[in-house]
Amino acid sequence: MTFQTIEVEATFAIDGWPNPSALYWAGEALTVVDVGRRWKDEDGIHMLARVQDERVFELHTNGSVWRGRVISEPPHTA
């Protein structure tokens, strides 16, 4: 899946890394419950964020725009 422009609520630490607390995906407000791997490259900051329904998003920001994509869905139980 390609990145989509999204809204993210985040604070920034003194070292410049964002700490997201919520994101808005497809009109739904999702609480971030855990942040995983973070990395920087030439196009900005990337990080993995898990939300309350166990989906994992890759978030990307260049400092002014946030983009996101789902990279992992929780297993479905019968």
Gaussian input, Z-matrix of N, CA and C with variables (Angstrom, degrees):
# hf/3-21g

backbone

0 1
 N
 C     1     B1
 C     2     B2     1     A1
 N     3     B3     2     A2     1     D1
 C     4     B4     3     A3     2     D2
 C     5     B5     4     A4     3     D3
 N     6     B6     5     A5     4     D4
 C     7     B7     6     A6     5     D5
 C     8     B8     7     A7     6     D6
 N     9     B9     8     A8     7     D7
 C    10    B10     9     A9     8     D8
 C    11    B11    10    A10     9     D9
 N    12    B12    11    A11    10    D10
 C    13    B13    12    A12    11    D11
 C    14    B14    13    A13    12    D12
 N    15    B15    14    A14    13    D13
 C    16    B16    15    A15    14    D14
 C    17    B17    16    A16    15    D15
 N    18    B18    17    A17    16    D16
 C    19    B19    18    A18    17    D17
 C    20    B20    19    A19    18    D18
 N    21    B21    20    A20    19    D19
 C    22    B22    21    A21    20    D20
 C    23    B23    22    A22    21    D21
 N    24    B24    23    A23    22    D22
 C    25    B25    24    A24    23    D23
 C    26    B26    25    A25    24    D24
 N    27    B27    26    A26    25    D25
 C    28    B28    27    A27    26    D26
 C    29    B29    28    A28    27    D27
 N    30    B30    29    A29    28    D28
 C    31    B31    30    A30    29    D29
 C    32    B32    31    A31    30    D30
 N    33    B33    32    A32    31    D31
 C    34    B34    33    A33    32    D32
 C    35    B35    34    A34    33    D33
 N    36    B36    35    A35    34    D34
 C    37    B37    36    A36    35    D35
 C    38    B38    37    A37    36    D36
 N    39    B39    38    A38    37    D37
 C    40    B40    39    A39    38    D38
 C    41    B41    40    A40    39    D39
 N    42    B42    41    A41    40    D40
 C    43    B43    42    A42    41    D41
 C    44    B44    43    A43    42    D42
 N    45    B45    44    A44    43    D43
 C    46    B46    45    A45    44    D44
 C    47    B47    46    A46    45    D45
 N    48    B48    47    A47    46    D46
 C    49    B49    48    A48    47    D47
 C    50    B50    49    A49    48    D48
 N    51    B51    50    A50    49    D49
 C    52    B52    51    A51    50    D50
 C    53    B53    52    A52    51    D51
 N    54    B54    53    A53    52    D52
 C    55    B55    54    A54    53    D53
 C    56    B56    55    A55    54    D54
 N    57    B57    56    A56    55    D55
 C    58    B58    57    A57    56    D56
 C    59    B59    58    A58    57    D57
 N    60    B60    59    A59    58    D58
 C    61    B61    60    A60    59    D59
 C    62    B62    61    A61    60    D60
 N    63    B63    62    A62    61    D61
 C    64    B64    63    A63    62    D62
 C    65    B65    64    A64    63    D63
 N    66    B66    65    A65    64    D64
 C    67    B67    66    A66    65    D65
 C    68    B68    67    A67    66    D66
 N    69    B69    68    A68    67    D67
 C    70    B70    69    A69    68    D68
 C    71    B71    70    A70    69    D69
 N    72    B72    71    A71    70    D70
 C    73    B73    72    A72    71    D71
 C    74    B74    73    A73    72    D72
 N    75    B75    74    A74    73    D73
 C    76    B76    75    A75    74    D74
 C    77    B77    76    A76    75    D75
 N    78    B78    77    A77    76    D76
 C    79    B79    78    A78    77    D77
 C    80    B80    79    A79    78    D78
 N    81    B81    80    A80    79    D79
 C    82    B82    81    A81    80    D80
 C    83    B83    82    A82    81    D81
 N    84    B84    83    A83    82    D82
 C    85    B85    84    A84    83    D83
 C    86    B86    85    A85    84    D84
 N    87    B87    86    A86    85    D85
 C    88    B88    87    A87    86    D86
 C    89    B89    88    A88    87    D87
 N    90    B90    89    A89    88    D88
 C    91    B91    90    A90    89    D89
 C    92    B92    91    A91    90    D90
 N    93    B93    92    A92    91    D91
 C    94    B94    93    A93    92    D92
 C    95    B95    94    A94    93    D93
 N    96    B96    95    A95    94    D94
 C    97    B97    96    A96    95    D95
 C    98    B98    97    A97    96    D96
 N    99    B99    98    A98    97    D97
 C   100   B100    99    A99    98    D98
 C   101   B101   100   A100    99    D99
 N   102   B102   101   A101   100   D100
 C   103   B103   102   A102   101   D101
 C   104   B104   103   A103   102   D102
 N   105   B105   104   A104   103   D103
 C   106   B106   105   A105   104   D104
 C   107   B107   106   A106   105   D105
 N   108   B108   107   A107   106   D106
 C   109   B109   108   A108   107   D107
 C   110   B110   109   A109   108   D108
 N   111   B111   110   A110   109   D109
 C   112   B112   111   A111   110   D110
 C   113   B113   112   A112   111   D111
 N   114   B114   113   A113   112   D112
 C   115   B115   114   A114   113   D113
 C   116   B116   115   A115   114   D114
 N   117   B117   116   A116   115   D115
 C   118   B118   117   A117   116   D116
 C   119   B119   118   A118   117   D117
 N   120   B120   119   A119   118   D118
 C   121   B121   120   A120   119   D119
 C   122   B122   121   A121   120   D120
 N   123   B123   122   A122   121   D121
 C   124   B124   123   A123   122   D122
 C   125   B125   124   A124   123   D123
 N   126   B126   125   A125   124   D124
 C   127   B127   126   A126   125   D125
 C   128   B128   127   A127   126   D126
 N   129   B129   128   A128   127   D127
 C   130   B130   129   A129   128   D128
 C   131   B131   130   A130   129   D129
 N   132   B132   131   A131   130   D130
 C   133   B133   132   A132   131   D131
 C   134   B134   133   A133   132   D132
 N   135   B135   134   A134   133   D133
 C   136   B136   135   A135   134   D134
 C   137   B137   136   A136   135   D135
 N   138   B138   137   A137   136   D136
 C   139   B139   138   A138   137   D137
 C   140   B140   139   A139   138   D138
 N   141   B141   140   A140   139   D139
 C   142   B142   141   A141   140   D140
 C   143   B143   142   A142   141   D141
 N   144   B144   143   A143   142   D142
 C   145   B145   144   A144   143   D143
 C   146   B146   145   A145   144   D144
 N   147   B147   146   A146   145   D145
 C   148   B148   147   A147   146   D146
 C   149   B149   148   A148   147   D147
 N   150   B150   149   A149   148   D148
 C   151   B151   150   A150   149   D149
 C   152   B152   151   A151   150   D150
 N   153   B153   152   A152   151   D151
 C   154   B154   153   A153   152   D152
 C   155   B155   154   A154   153   D153
 N   156   B156   155   A155   154   D154
 C   157   B157   156   A156   155   D155
 C   158   B158   157   A157   156   D156
 N   159   B159   158   A158   157   D157
 C   160   B160   159   A159   158   D158
 C   161   B161   160   A160   159   D159
 N   162   B162   161   A161   160   D160
 C   163   B163   162   A162   161   D161
 C   164   B164   163   A163   162   D162
 N   165   B165   164   A164   163   D163
 C   166   B166   165   A165   164   D164
 C   167   B167   166   A166   165   D165
 N   168   B168   167   A167   166   D166
 C   169   B169   168   A168   167   D167
 C   170   B170   169   A169   168   D168
 N   171   B171   170   A170   169   D169
 C   172   B172   171   A171   170   D170
 C   173   B173   172   A172   171   D171
 N   174   B174   173   A173   172   D172
 C   175   B175   174   A174   173   D173
 C   176   B176   175   A175   174   D174
 N   177   B177   176   A176   175   D175
 C   178   B178   177   A177   176   D176
 C   179   B179   178   A178   177   D177
 N   180   B180   179   A179   178   D178
 C   181   B181   180   A180   179   D179
 C   182   B182   181   A181   180   D180
 N   183   B183   182   A182   181   D181
 C   184   B184   183   A183   182   D182
 C   185   B185   184   A184   183   D183
 N   186   B186   185   A185   184   D184
 C   187   B187   186   A186   185   D185
 C   188   B188   187   A187   186   D186
 N   189   B189   188   A188   187   D187
 C   190   B190   189   A189   188   D188
 C   191   B191   190   A190   189   D189
 N   192   B192   191   A191   190   D190
 C   193   B193   192   A192   191   D191
 C   194   B194   193   A193   192   D192
 N   195   B195   194   A194   193   D193
 C   196   B196   195   A195   194   D194
 C   197   B197   196   A196   195   D195
 N   198   B198   197   A197   196   D196
 C   199   B199   198   A198   197   D197
 C   200   B200   199   A199   198   D198
 N   201   B201   200   A200   199   D199
 C   202   B202   201   A201   200   D200
 C   203   B203   202   A202   201   D201
 N   204   B204   203   A203   202   D202
 C   205   B205   204   A204   203   D203
 C   206   B206   205   A205   204   D204
 N   207   B207   206   A206   205   D205
 C   208   B208   207   A207   206   D206
 C   209   B209   208   A208   207   D207
 N   210   B210   209   A209   208   D208
 C   211   B211   210   A210   209   D209
 C   212   B212   211   A211   210   D210
 N   213   B213   212   A212   211   D211
 C   214   B214   213   A213   212   D212
 C   215   B215   214   A214   213   D213
 N   216   B216   215   A215   214   D214
 C   217   B217   216   A216   215   D215
 C   218   B218   217   A217   216   D216
 N   219   B219   218   A218   217   D217
 C   220   B220   219   A219   218   D218
 C   221   B221   220   A220   219   D219
 N   222   B222   221   A221   220   D220
 C   223   B223   222   A222   221   D221
 C   224   B224   223   A223   222   D222
 N   225   B225   224   A224   223   D223
 C   226   B226   225   A225   224   D224
 C   227   B227   226   A226   225   D225
 N   228   B228   227   A227   226   D226
 C   229   B229   228   A228   227   D227
 C   230   B230   229   A229   228   D228
 N   231   B231   230   A230   229   D229
 C   232   B232   231   A231   230   D230
 C   233   B233   232   A232   231   D231

   B1=1.4558
   B2=1.5212
   B3=1.3076
   B4=1.4557
   B5=1.5198
   B6=1.3128
   B7=1.4550
   B8=1.5236
   B9=1.3327
   B10=1.4542
   B11=1.5218
   B12=1.3220
   B13=1.4608
   B14=1.5189
   B15=1.3352
   B16=1.4656
   B17=1.5247
   B18=1.3355
   B19=1.4566
   B20=1.5197
   B21=1.3204
   B22=1.4587
   B23=1.5174
   B24=1.3324
   B25=1.4636
   B26=1.5143
   B27=1.3293
   B28=1.4615
   B29=1.5134
   B30=1.3099
   B31=1.4561
   B32=1.5250
   B33=1.3043
   B34=1.4551
   B35=1.5232
   B36=1.3215
   B37=1.4605
   B38=1.5351
   B39=1.2883
   B40=1.4638
   B41=1.5224
   B42=1.3366
   B43=1.4618
   B44=1.5277
   B45=1.3657
   B46=1.4544
   B47=1.5122
   B48=1.3315
   B49=1.4643
   B50=1.5210
   B51=1.3387
   B52=1.4660
   B53=1.5235
   B54=1.3299
   B55=1.4575
   B56=1.5212
   B57=1.3426
   B58=1.4639
   B59=1.5211
   B60=1.3316
   B61=1.4721
   B62=1.5165
   B63=1.3299
   B64=1.4631
   B65=1.5175
   B66=1.3279
   B67=1.4569
   B68=1.5204
   B69=1.3015
   B70=1.4637
   B71=1.5212
   B72=1.3347
   B73=1.4533
   B74=1.5220
   B75=1.3097
   B76=1.4729
   B77=1.5309
   B78=1.3374
   B79=1.4532
   B80=1.5119
   B81=1.3217
   B82=1.4574
   B83=1.5291
   B84=1.3316
   B85=1.4639
   B86=1.5256
   B87=1.3271
   B88=1.4613
   B89=1.5165
   B90=1.3228
   B91=1.4567
   B92=1.5216
   B93=1.3195
   B94=1.4594
   B95=1.5272
   B96=1.3363
   B97=1.4660
   B98=1.5235
   B99=1.3348
   B100=1.4614
   B101=1.5222
   B102=1.3257
   B103=1.4622
   B104=1.5138
   B105=1.3315
   B106=1.4561
   B107=1.5106
   B108=1.2982
   B109=1.4579
   B110=1.5290
   B111=1.3447
   B112=1.4609
   B113=1.5150
   B114=1.3256
   B115=1.4594
   B116=1.5177
   B117=1.3294
   B118=1.4659
   B119=1.5189
   B120=1.3292
   B121=1.4574
   B122=1.5102
   B123=1.3189
   B124=1.4698
   B125=1.5240
   B126=1.3330
   B127=1.4680
   B128=1.5251
   B129=1.3216
   B130=1.4602
   B131=1.5163
   B132=1.3149
   B133=1.4607
   B134=1.5262
   B135=1.3200
   B136=1.4638
   B137=1.5220
   B138=1.3344
   B139=1.4587
   B140=1.5160
   B141=1.3233
   B142=1.4508
   B143=1.5164
   B144=1.3270
   B145=1.4634
   B146=1.5271
   B147=1.3374
   B148=1.4663
   B149=1.5178
   B150=1.3322
   B151=1.4659
   B152=1.5255
   B153=1.3503
   B154=1.4635
   B155=1.5221
   B156=1.3254
   B157=1.4716
   B158=1.5308
   B159=1.3388
   B160=1.4671
   B161=1.5299
   B162=1.3325
   B163=1.4652
   B164=1.5171
   B165=1.3194
   B166=1.4629
   B167=1.5230
   B168=1.3194
   B169=1.4567
   B170=1.5142
   B171=1.3222
   B172=1.4481
   B173=1.5133
   B174=1.3245
   B175=1.4559
   B176=1.5214
   B177=1.3130
   B178=1.4556
   B179=1.5241
   B180=1.3163
   B181=1.4615
   B182=1.5195
   B183=1.3176
   B184=1.4668
   B185=1.5328
   B186=1.3286
   B187=1.4560
   B188=1.5115
   B189=1.3274
   B190=1.4620
   B191=1.5193
   B192=1.3217
   B193=1.4642
   B194=1.5218
   B195=1.3292
   B196=1.4600
   B197=1.5136
   B198=1.3281
   B199=1.4603
   B200=1.5172
   B201=1.3246
   B202=1.4528
   B203=1.5081
   B204=1.3215
   B205=1.4634
   B206=1.5220
   B207=1.3320
   B208=1.4630
   B209=1.5195
   B210=1.3289
   B211=1.4660
   B212=1.5175
   B213=1.3465
   B214=1.4540
   B215=1.5168
   B216=1.3342
   B217=1.4618
   B218=1.5322
   B219=1.3227
   B220=1.4768
   B221=1.5274
   B222=1.3212
   B223=1.4737
   B224=1.5247
   B225=1.3219
   B226=1.4571
   B227=1.5147
   B228=1.3189
   B229=1.4520
   B230=1.5182
   B231=1.2982
   B232=1.4749
   B233=1.5040
   A1=108.88
   A2=116.15
   A3=120.93
   A4=110.48
   A5=115.18
   A6=120.64
   A7=110.81
   A8=115.42
   A9=122.71
   A10=108.04
   A11=116.87
   A12=120.45
   A13=108.22
   A14=116.59
   A15=122.18
   A16=109.39
   A17=115.16
   A18=121.55
   A19=108.06
   A20=116.19
   A21=122.45
   A22=108.36
   A23=116.12
   A24=120.94
   A25=106.68
   A26=116.18
   A27=120.11
   A28=110.25
   A29=114.63
   A30=121.49
   A31=106.01
   A32=116.14
   A33=120.13
   A34=109.26
   A35=115.51
   A36=121.40
   A37=109.30
   A38=116.15
   A39=121.59
   A40=110.81
   A41=117.73
   A42=120.80
   A43=113.61
   A44=117.24
   A45=121.63
   A46=115.95
   A47=117.59
   A48=120.29
   A49=110.22
   A50=117.44
   A51=119.77
   A52=111.16
   A53=115.09
   A54=123.05
   A55=107.71
   A56=117.77
   A57=119.76
   A58=112.00
   A59=115.97
   A60=121.16
   A61=111.92
   A62=117.90
   A63=121.85
   A64=109.24
   A65=114.87
   A66=120.09
   A67=108.04
   A68=115.11
   A69=122.21
   A70=107.94
   A71=115.67
   A72=122.39
   A73=108.99
   A74=117.63
   A75=123.19
   A76=111.21
   A77=116.28
   A78=121.49
   A79=115.27
   A80=117.74
   A81=122.68
   A82=110.02
   A83=116.63
   A84=121.58
   A85=108.23
   A86=116.52
   A87=122.13
   A88=109.94
   A89=116.86
   A90=122.23
   A91=109.52
   A92=116.63
   A93=121.81
   A94=107.58
   A95=116.64
   A96=120.74
   A97=112.80
   A98=117.39
   A99=119.69
   A100=108.86
   A101=115.32
   A102=121.24
   A103=106.94
   A104=115.64
   A105=120.66
   A106=111.87
   A107=115.12
   A108=122.43
   A109=111.14
   A110=115.68
   A111=122.52
   A112=107.79
   A113=116.35
   A114=120.10
   A115=110.13
   A116=113.65
   A117=121.13
   A118=108.04
   A119=115.72
   A120=121.33
   A121=108.31
   A122=117.06
   A123=120.48
   A124=113.76
   A125=118.68
   A126=119.47
   A127=113.48
   A128=118.90
   A129=120.47
   A130=113.72
   A131=114.78
   A132=123.20
   A133=108.97
   A134=115.63
   A135=122.97
   A136=108.23
   A137=116.33
   A138=120.37
   A139=109.43
   A140=114.82
   A141=121.14
   A142=108.04
   A143=116.54
   A144=121.53
   A145=109.08
   A146=115.97
   A147=121.45
   A148=108.52
   A149=116.28
   A150=121.20
   A151=109.78
   A152=115.99
   A153=120.73
   A154=114.40
   A155=119.66
   A156=119.86
   A157=112.03
   A158=116.80
   A159=125.32
   A160=114.86
   A161=118.82
   A162=118.85
   A163=108.95
   A164=115.69
   A165=121.11
   A166=107.63
   A167=115.08
   A168=122.69
   A169=109.63
   A170=116.34
   A171=120.60
   A172=105.48
   A173=116.37
   A174=122.13
   A175=108.76
   A176=116.02
   A177=121.79
   A178=108.54
   A179=116.21
   A180=120.14
   A181=109.85
   A182=113.85
   A183=120.07
   A184=109.65
   A185=116.65
   A186=121.57
   A187=113.25
   A188=117.30
   A189=119.29
   A190=112.54
   A191=118.10
   A192=122.16
   A193=109.09
   A194=116.13
   A195=121.54
   A196=108.96
   A197=115.47
   A198=122.53
   A199=107.54
   A200=115.97
   A201=119.54
   A202=111.92
   A203=114.83
   A204=122.10
   A205=108.02
   A206=115.06
   A207=120.80
   A208=107.42
   A209=116.77
   A210=119.33
   A211=112.12
   A212=117.70
   A213=120.32
   A214=109.87
   A215=114.99
   A216=121.65
   A217=107.87
   A218=118.05
   A219=119.00
   A220=110.16
   A221=116.53
   A222=117.77
   A223=109.85
   A224=115.78
   A225=119.88
   A226=109.76
   A227=116.16
   A228=120.15
   A229=109.83
   A230=115.70
   A231=120.26
   A232=111.09
   D1=141.63
   D2=179.46
   D3=-84.95
   D4=161.64
   D5=178.25
   D6=-67.47
   D7=145.55
   D8=173.61
   D9=-123.02
   D10=145.80
   D11=175.32
   D12=-69.05
   D13=130.47
   D14=-178.04
   D15=-137.21
   D16=170.66
   D17=172.00
   D18=-101.28
   D19=138.44
   D20=178.64
   D21=-133.58
   D22=133.51
   D23=170.93
   D24=-93.52
   D25=123.11
   D26=-177.42
   D27=-152.17
   D28=151.87
   D29=168.65
   D30=-109.61
   D31=157.53
   D32=-179.95
   D33=-113.44
   D34=131.02
   D35=177.50
   D36=-73.63
   D37=165.44
   D38=179.48
   D39=-58.02
   D40=-32.25
   D41=-179.64
   D42=-79.53
   D43=1.22
   D44=175.99
   D45=94.57
   D46=-7.25
   D47=179.66
   D48=-79.30
   D49=132.43
   D50=176.54
   D51=-77.30
   D52=149.09
   D53=175.47
   D54=-121.17
   D55=91.54
   D56=-177.20
   D57=-71.65
   D58=141.02
   D59=176.63
   D60=-114.83
   D61=-22.24
   D62=178.99
   D63=-156.35
   D64=155.01
   D65=173.06
   D66=-140.64
   D67=157.52
   D68=-178.57
   D69=-116.35
   D70=112.96
   D71=-174.55
   D72=-124.97
   D73=121.74
   D74=177.91
   D75=52.39
   D76=42.21
   D77=178.33
   D78=78.43
   D79=5.59
   D80=-177.26
   D81=-111.98
   D82=131.36
   D83=175.53
   D84=-84.00
   D85=125.48
   D86=-177.84
   D87=-122.98
   D88=131.93
   D89=177.99
   D90=-84.25
   D91=130.71
   D92=175.51
   D93=-81.10
   D94=123.61
   D95=-178.88
   D96=-104.59
   D97=-16.26
   D98=-179.69
   D99=-159.92
   D100=143.75
   D101=175.28
   D102=-117.84
   D103=131.12
   D104=-178.75
   D105=-104.90
   D106=-133.12
   D107=-176.05
   D108=-55.52
   D109=140.14
   D110=176.63
   D111=-130.43
   D112=143.83
   D113=177.18
   D114=-155.14
   D115=156.46
   D116=177.09
   D117=-115.68
   D118=143.41
   D119=170.48
   D120=-141.60
   D121=-171.65
   D122=-173.48
   D123=-62.81
   D124=-20.40
   D125=-179.28
   D126=-100.84
   D127=3.40
   D128=175.31
   D129=134.73
   D130=-153.03
   D131=-176.61
   D132=-104.45
   D133=136.04
   D134=175.72
   D135=-121.45
   D136=150.38
   D137=174.25
   D138=-158.35
   D139=158.29
   D140=174.90
   D141=-101.18
   D142=134.94
   D143=-178.37
   D144=-134.67
   D145=129.01
   D146=176.86
   D147=-99.81
   D148=134.40
   D149=179.48
   D150=-104.41
   D151=174.27
   D152=-170.72
   D153=-60.65
   D154=-25.02
   D155=179.17
   D156=-91.41
   D157=12.94
   D158=175.26
   D159=79.25
   D160=2.38
   D161=172.52
   D162=-69.62
   D163=148.03
   D164=176.19
   D165=-114.57
   D166=129.95
   D167=179.34
   D168=-111.21
   D169=145.61
   D170=164.10
   D171=-95.86
   D172=121.05
   D173=177.96
   D174=-104.81
   D175=145.45
   D176=179.19
   D177=-138.93
   D178=135.66
   D179=173.14
   D180=-137.85
   D181=145.07
   D182=174.30
   D183=-106.25
   D184=12.75
   D185=179.88
   D186=102.65
   D187=-21.03
   D188=179.38
   D189=-127.63
   D190=-25.70
   D191=-178.37
   D192=-127.70
   D193=137.16
   D194=173.70
   D195=-103.20
   D196=141.12
   D197=173.21
   D198=-130.63
   D199=154.54
   D200=179.47
   D201=-149.85
   D202=161.39
   D203=172.89
   D204=-154.17
   D205=147.51
   D206=176.66
   D207=-78.83
   D208=128.51
   D209=178.01
   D210=-114.43
   D211=-12.34
   D212=179.42
   D213=-153.61
   D214=130.70
   D215=175.63
   D216=-104.27
   D217=149.46
   D218=176.09
   D219=-69.07
   D220=151.76
   D221=176.36
   D222=-65.16
   D223=141.83
   D224=179.68
   D225=-88.56
   D226=133.03
   D227=178.32
   D228=-100.10
   D229=146.53
   D230=-177.84
   D231=-84.24

